[in-house]
Amino acid sequence: MTSAGPTGFPEIRPVSDEGHDDRVLPYAVEPLDVRGRVVRLGASIDHILSQHAYPKPVARLVGEAAALTVLLGSALKMQGRFQLQTKSDGVIDMLVVDFDAPDRIRAFARYDAARLDAAPQHADLLGQGHLAFTIDQGDASSRYQGIVALEGQGLEAAAHEYFLRSEQIPTLVRLAVAENVTGEGTAWRAGGLIVQFLPSSSERQRQADLHPGDAPDDFVSDAAAPDEAWVEACALIETIEDHELVDPTLSSERLLYRLFHERGVTVFEPQAVHDACRCSREGIEAMLRRFSPQERKDMIGDDGKIGVTCEFCSVKREFEPEEFEAEA
């Protein structure tokens, strides 16, 4: 195992078996021209899910979405926000995960409890709709959004479709979620790995042309032969079992060594991640002041107060209507 030393050059050292939750570990396998990241979420995803007490099928999907968002958002080289959002006709009609670079994550899902109870086991909960990835650097000119259709393929496959159509970078993603891995009570874990083919020659990245959709029946696509290095990298990644991505006794370094020890793998400085909501009493108060007096009056509950609950962290904040009388 090599790591980037203080001079920026690789230094050889033993593989660390010390597992760290809520970390993103970047890596590179230079002989195969691939780079990627491994993420392990422990306390952060467990806290997010426990705040909402989601049913297990919903919790698993939120965990997958969180792992995917951290994998993609942690690639940002500047302060900014990366957001994953789904909108669909499924049992889960909306799922949102925010990653505030470099290290903050929050998430929530909106679902139909009655439809969930009636759904068969392992049913597709997202249904038909779309998945959007948004990068926001803080001003309108730097906002980017990529959208891919949801057609029952799951988040892993949807991410692959996004990279194929939008980024055009050969990419493979693996995601896993588990509950109560250690047998010490209910605790959720999530893990993920992404690998991307980034050779110095862009021609080596070339993939088969996408079907134009309106081509004649005898249309033959220009199928580029897959690069042998990328084929080998994919074959290795596809050997990963779900439990390896969430096993607290298996470090990210050891997992990477298992996969790439014959080729040699370099790891870089890990990035810690934690769950944190950006809501605040001041922000909600400012939002309420933008409503009309009548709209605020309609918000008053039976206890005579205006209550607002954050969808992400489930924290409820209460306001006295008199606080806004000056706005009347």
C-alpha positions in Angstrom: 0.0 0.0 0.0 1.3 3.5 -0.9 0.1 6.8 0.3 0.8 10.4 -0.7 3.5 11.6 1.6 4.2 15.2 2.8 6.2 15.9 -0.4 3.4 14.7 -2.6 5.3 11.6 -3.7 4.1 8.1 -2.9 5.6 6.4 0.1 5.3 2.6 0.8 3.9 1.6 4.2 1.9 -1.3 5.7 -1.8 -1.5 5.1 -3.8 0.0 7.9 -6.4 -2.2 9.5 -7.8 0.6 11.6 -11.4 1.2 10.4 -12.8 4.7 10.4 -16.4 5.5 10.0 -17.7 8.7 8.5 -14.6 9.1 6.3 -14.0 9.4 2.5 -10.8 7.8 1.3 -9.5 8.8 -2.1 -7.3 6.4 -4.0 -5.6 5.8 -7.3 -4.4 2.7 -9.2 -1.9 4.2 -11.6 -1.2 1.0 -13.7 -4.9 0.8 -14.5 -5.4 4.6 -14.9 -8.2 4.6 -12.4 -9.1 6.9 -9.5 -11.9 6.8 -7.0 -13.1 7.1 -3.4 -14.4 4.8 -0.7 -16.9 6.1 1.8 -18.0 4.6 5.2 -20.9 6.1 7.0 -21.6 5.1 10.6 -22.8 7.4 13.3 -23.7 10.1 10.7 -26.2 8.0 8.7 -27.5 6.3 11.9 -28.3 9.7 13.4 -30.0 10.9 10.2 -32.2 7.8 9.9 -33.0 7.7 13.6 -34.2 11.3 13.6 -37.0 10.3 11.2 -37.6 6.7 12.3 -38.1 5.6 8.7 -39.4 2.1 7.9 -36.5 -0.2 7.0 -37.1 -0.1 3.2 -37.1 3.7 3.2 -34.1 3.8 5.5 -32.1 1.6 3.2 -32.8 3.8 0.2 -31.9 7.0 2.1 -28.7 5.3 3.2 -27.8 4.4 -0.4 -28.6 7.9 -1.5 -26.4 9.4 1.3 -23.4 7.2 0.4 -23.8 8.1 -3.3 -24.0 11.8 -2.5 -20.9 11.8 -0.4 -19.0 9.8 -3.0 -19.8 12.4 -5.7 -19.9 15.5 -3.6 -16.5 14.9 -1.9 -14.9 15.4 -5.4 -15.7 19.1 -5.1 -12.4 21.1 -4.9 -14.1 24.2 -3.5 -16.7 25.3 -1.1 -20.1 24.6 -2.5 -23.1 22.3 -2.3 -23.8 19.0 -4.1 -27.4 17.8 -4.0 -29.1 14.6 -5.0 -32.8 14.8 -5.5 -35.4 12.4 -6.8 -39.0 13.2 -7.9 -41.2 10.4 -9.0 -44.5 8.6 -8.8 -43.2 6.0 -6.5 -43.8 5.1 -2.8 -40.9 7.5 -2.1 -42.0 10.5 -4.2 -39.1 12.7 -3.1 -35.7 12.0 -1.7 -33.2 14.8 -1.0 -29.6 14.6 0.1 -27.4 17.7 0.6 -23.6 17.6 0.8 -22.0 20.9 1.9 -18.4 20.7 1.0 -16.1 19.7 2.5 -17.8 17.6 5.1 -21.5 18.1 6.0 -24.4 15.9 5.0 -28.2 15.9 5.6 -31.0 14.0 4.1 -34.7 13.3 4.1 -37.3 11.3 2.2 -41.1 11.8 1.7 -43.1 8.6 1.3 -46.6 7.3 1.3 -47.0 5.0 4.3 -50.2 3.3 3.1 -48.6 2.4 -0.3 -45.4 1.2 1.5 -47.4 -1.2 3.7 -49.2 -2.6 0.6 -46.0 -2.9 -1.5 -44.5 -6.3 -2.0 -41.0 -7.1 -0.5 -38.1 -5.7 -2.6 -40.5 -3.5 -4.6 -39.1 -0.6 -6.5 -39.9 2.4 -4.2 -38.8 5.2 -6.5 -41.0 4.4 -9.4 -40.9 6.5 -12.6 -39.5 10.0 -12.5 -36.1 11.5 -12.5 -32.9 11.8 -10.5 -31.1 15.2 -10.5 -27.5 16.0 -9.4 -26.9 19.6 -8.7 -23.7 21.4 -8.1 -24.1 24.9 -6.6 -21.0 27.0 -5.9 -23.0 29.9 -4.5 -23.9 32.0 -7.5 -26.2 31.5 -10.5 -23.4 31.4 -13.1 -21.7 28.4 -11.4 -24.8 26.2 -11.0 -24.8 22.9 -12.9 -27.5 20.2 -13.0 -27.5 16.8 -14.6 -30.7 14.8 -14.8 -31.3 11.1 -15.5 -34.6 9.2 -15.8 -35.7 6.8 -13.1 -37.2 3.7 -14.6 -36.9 1.2 -11.8 -33.2 0.7 -12.2 -32.1 1.7 -8.7 -29.6 4.4 -7.6 -26.5 2.5 -8.6 -27.7 2.0 -12.2 -29.1 5.5 -12.4 -25.6 6.9 -11.4 -24.0 4.8 -14.1 -26.5 6.2 -16.7 -25.8 9.8 -15.5 -22.0 9.4 -16.0 -22.5 7.7 -19.4 -24.8 10.5 -20.7 -23.6 13.6 -18.9 -20.0 13.2 -17.8 -19.0 10.6 -20.4 -16.4 9.2 -18.0 -16.3 5.4 -17.6 -17.6 5.0 -14.0 -18.6 2.2 -11.8 -20.4 2.7 -8.4 -21.1 0.2 -5.6 -23.4 1.0 -2.7 -24.5 -1.0 0.4 -26.5 -0.4 3.5 -26.9 -2.6 6.6 -28.6 -2.5 9.9 -27.3 -3.9 13.2 -24.0 -5.2 11.8 -22.4 -5.7 15.2 -25.4 -7.1 17.0 -25.3 -4.4 19.6 -28.7 -2.8 19.0 -30.2 -0.9 16.1 -27.5 1.0 14.2 -27.4 1.8 10.5 -24.3 1.8 8.3 -23.8 2.7 4.7 -20.8 2.3 2.4 -19.9 3.0 -1.2 -17.1 2.9 -3.7 -16.6 4.7 -7.0 -14.0 4.1 -9.6 -13.4 6.2 -12.7 -11.2 5.5 -15.8 -9.0 8.6 -16.3 -6.2 7.8 -18.7 -4.0 10.6 -20.1 -5.3 9.9 -23.6 -9.0 11.0 -24.0 -9.3 8.5 -26.9 -8.8 5.7 -24.4 -11.9 6.9 -22.5 -14.1 6.7 -25.6 -17.2 4.6 -25.1 -19.7 3.2 -27.5 -22.0 5.8 -29.1 -25.4 6.1 -27.5 -28.4 5.0 -29.6 -29.9 8.2 -31.2 -33.4 6.9 -30.6 -34.8 7.6 -34.0 -32.3 5.6 -36.1 -33.5 3.1 -38.7 -33.7 -0.6 -37.8 -30.4 -1.4 -39.6 -28.5 1.3 -37.6 -25.2 0.0 -36.2 -23.5 2.0 -33.5 -19.9 2.7 -33.5 -19.0 0.3 -30.7 -15.5 1.2 -29.4 -13.7 -1.7 -27.9 -13.4 -1.3 -24.1 -9.9 -0.5 -22.8 -8.3 -3.6 -21.2 -7.3 -1.6 -18.1 -10.9 -0.5 -17.6 -12.2 -4.0 -18.1 -9.8 -5.3 -15.5 -10.7 -2.6 -13.0 -14.4 -3.3 -13.5 -13.9 -7.0 -13.0 -12.1 -6.4 -9.7 -14.8 -3.9 -8.4 -17.6 -6.3 -9.3 -16.1 -8.9 -6.9 -17.0 -6.7 -3.9 -19.8 -8.1 -1.7 -22.2 -5.8 0.1 -21.0 -6.8 3.5 -17.4 -5.6 2.7 -18.6 -2.1 2.2 -20.3 -1.9 5.6 -18.1 -4.2 7.7 -16.7 -2.1 10.6 -13.8 -4.6 11.1 -12.7 -4.2 7.5 -10.8 -0.9 6.9 -11.2 1.0 3.6 -7.4 0.5 3.1 -7.7 -3.3 3.6 -10.6 -3.4 1.1 -8.6 -1.5 -1.5 -5.6 -3.7 -0.9 -7.7 -6.8 -1.4 -8.9 -5.4 -4.8 -5.7 -3.9 -6.2 -2.7 -5.4 -4.4 -1.4 -7.0 -7.6 -1.4 -3.7 -9.4 -0.5 -1.4 -6.5 -2.9 1.2 -5.0 -2.1 4.7 -3.6 -4.4 6.3 -1.0 -4.6 10.0 -0.2 -5.5 12.0 2.8 -9.0 11.0 4.1 -11.8 13.5 4.6 -14.1 13.3 7.6 -17.8 13.6 7.1 -20.6 14.4 9.7 -24.3 15.0 9.6 -25.3 18.6 10.1 -28.4 20.6 9.2 -28.1 24.2 8.0 -31.5 25.2 9.4 -31.5 27.8 12.2 -34.1 29.8 14.2 -32.9 33.0 12.6 -33.3 31.6 9.1 -36.8 30.3 9.8 -37.8 33.6 11.4 -36.7 35.4 8.3 -38.7 33.1 6.2 -41.8 33.6 8.2 -41.5 37.3 7.9 -41.8 37.0 4.2 -45.3 35.6 4.6 -48.3 37.9 4.8 -50.0 38.5 8.2 -52.9 36.4 7.1 -50.7 33.5 6.0 -48.9 33.6 9.4 -52.3 33.7 11.2 -53.3 30.5 9.3 -50.2 28.8 10.6 -51.1 29.3 14.3 -51.7 25.9 16.0 -54.0 24.9 18.7 -51.4 26.0 21.3 -51.5 29.5 19.9 -48.0 29.3 18.5 -46.5 29.1 15.0 -44.6 25.8 14.8 -42.1 24.9 12.0 -40.4 21.5 11.8 -37.3 21.1 9.6 -37.8 18.3 7.1 -34.1 17.3 7.3 -33.4 17.2 11.0 -36.9 17.0 12.4 -36.2 19.9 14.9 -39.4 21.8 15.7 -39.1 25.5 16.5 -42.0 27.5 17.9 -42.7 31.2 17.5 -45.1 33.5 19.3 -47.4 35.3 16.8 -46.7 38.6 18.6 -43.1 38.4 17.4 -44.3 39.4 14.0 -46.9 42.1 15.0 -44.6 44.8 13.7 -45.0 43.3 10.3 -48.8 43.5 10.3 
